[in-house]
């Protein structure tokens, strides 16, 4: 088991959770939500580009957590 990798991913989740609590992801998503409707091809493209960008800045799992939380807040 690689403890340094475990510490890295734990830190990534703490960072994403802290970033989420700032409200900035929600504000960005509120701005982007009208352009990211998944019932249009252009919306799927925008959403895919957002996820692609975030996955390159962070790991896939924290990005999924961040996107899932943001979309839940906007659509519910």
Secondary structure, DSSP 4 states (H G I P E B T S, - for coil): --HHHHHHHHHHHHHHHHHHHTSHHHHHHHHHGGG--TTSHHHHHHHHHHHHHHHHHS-HHHHHHHHHHHHHHHH-
